Amino acid sequence: GRVERLRHFASRHVDARHVEVWLPPDYEAKVGAGRRFAVLYMHDGQMLFDAKTTWNGKCWHVDQAAHALMTQQLARDFIIVGPWNHPAFRHSEYFPARFLPHLPPPLREAFVGEALRGRARSDDYLRFLVEELKPAIDTRYATRPERAACFLMGSSMGGLISLYGLCEYPRVFGGAAGLSTHWIGTSERNAEFPAAAMAYLRQSLPSPASVRWWTDRGTLELDANYAEAHTGVAALARGKGFAPPRFVARVIEGAGHDEDAWARRVHEVMR
């Protein structure tokens, strides 16, 4: 397939950024035959397709995974839309703002001042996706705009903002996937951030019959610090009626926290 870059996509809510749009190789032919495509919105767009645009020389190779699934008829027709992250505000844009009231005040104030650079921008980022980027994509490409054909995916902090988007906009998004979901908020294992996440999820998870949700973790590197949080969130979800096949909470033995690890399992998440 091919990647089109929407350069310096302007927004009223967040700073302008590039947006990558991947189209499968038979996109034009299928559009000509009247076919329309589901859309997978993936965060950290500069990390998805081309290792030359990444900070660490690694990428997800999601174009290869998506093409293989569609060629084998294991997935519906879909395109991938990847807004780049903002390097200075990635944490601020991806950390769910409505987790914050559930943190102890001293921890919250320090976290907002340091990690979030003064304020949470995640609600602004979601407004950018829902009010600006999605309408533009639905106008420019042959998409299926309904919620059942619109999904979110990301890794680490991108897993948090994917689930947050599903909870805040359940009429827009039909599912979310978080690989190595960063429940701990910082680089150290702790109880406060996972507890804040679960307090929010108890109040805000959408109906389990209406959405799909994938969350996972590896067992090496930073992912090892997610063990207790992952178990707690999975138990909370099951208690609210989330169950396979629409809900997956998985531990991947031997997996670490980088694009190589996510590339090895992204085909299964997409499927």
Helices and strands as residue ranges (DSSP letters): E 2-9, E 17-23, H 27-32, E 38-42, G 45-47, G 51-53, H 62-71, E 78-83, H 90-94, G 97-102, H 105-114, H 122-127, I 128-133, H 134-140, G 147-149, E 150-155, H 157-168, E 175-179, H 192-204, E 212-218, G 221-226, H 227-239, E 247-252, H 259-270
